[in-house]
Amino acid sequence: MSLDQMMMASQFRPPPAVPAHLKSTDHQSPPMKTCQSCFQQIHRNAPICPMCKSKSRSKNPKKPKKKD
């Protein structure tokens, strides 16, 4: 078999089997919250809703650091 034939044959080889623990159905979705304006699920850390563009308020706002 020539090098060209081997290259062509390797292009049509089926992809290797993916282990069960790496399948996309097993991934965890990012932490989400509900937008208070449009009620869509958005990322927990999103500063604005990508759907309705309203500002998102944190349930746990950052506390200012105390200077000693």
C-alpha positions, 0 to 999 in steps of 0.5 A: 500500500502506498503512502497516499493509499494509507492516508486516504484509508485513515481518513475514512476510519471511524472515530475511536469510541468515547468512554462512557464517562466522557460522553456529552450527556454526562457533563454538568450544566453551568450554574444557572439563575432565572432572570427577574425580567424575562424569567429565562435561565441565564448563567449565574455570573452574568451581569446582564441577561443576554435575552432581554439585556436587563441588569442582573442583581446578585443575591449575595452582593460583594461586601466591601473589604475593610481596610485596617 
